[in-house]
Amino acid sequence: MTASEYTIAGGLTDAARLARQAHVMAQATSAFFARVGVGPGWRCLDVGCGDGQVAIELARRAGEDGRVVGLDVDAGAVQIAREAAGKAGVAVEFVVADASEVIDRPQFDLVYSRLLLSHLVDPSAGLRAMFAEARPGGWVAIEDLFTGTLRSEPSSPALDWLQQVYSATVRFHGGDPTIGPRLRALLTATGLEAVDEHTVANRIDSVEDKLFLAQLVHNMRGAMLKAGAASESDLDDLEAAVAQAARSPDTVFFQAQIHQVRGQRPA
């Protein structure tokens, strides 16, 4: 992924939102790793690692005998990730690189990405690089979304509006905000075997976590304006409306459906 493809401001600007998003997704992602079988001694590559939350989780699972590498095009995010891994007391190598670059020989037991492929102009190129980095018998595992399924109880028009603007922006920049249901076919076309899929809708109860969606509007403002998806005043109103819905203690958000898909490189 090049910096121009990614529609969300990075580095310190996006750190708080990513932390909240990671908290929302932590349980489902951990269960995904358990199904894959990640454990002590595993060698793992996190492609599009962002601020390093998942890479740190992988390092804890892999232990001292394992190896974890995090890769991201955003140098600011990589620096935050290095500092977070240090504070967590785990060993993770971080690399600033494009998602389509093959950074190492095929040696990883797991090559993983979360909420990355939906932003890529050519997600197949990213998957080919991931395939190339997985050892024979190793796993490629993806988590990505199907925008259009974000919802709340009781329902909020603000979330419907957010989905429309978000989707238009991602498509303008060449991505696919509804890539989730396509992942099984994409992994199979890459040459992976034993491809399977699991879907989850992460529940978001706390006001602090729900507010990550208002932060998303704020941090995508430049990309949204460039895409012509909304005007300045529209975005002011949208951010305020999402924040108002988030602050209602009686409103529960459900993140857009996440498709967890894994496939194995032939031995």
Helices and strands as residue ranges (DSSP letters): G 11-14, H 15-36, E 43-47, H 53-62, E 67-72, H 75-88, E 93-96, E 108-114, G 117-119, H 123-133, E 134-146, E 151-153, H 157-172, G 180-182, H 183-190, E 193-200, E 203-204, H 207-210, H 212-219, H 221-227, H 232-247, E 252-254, E 257-264
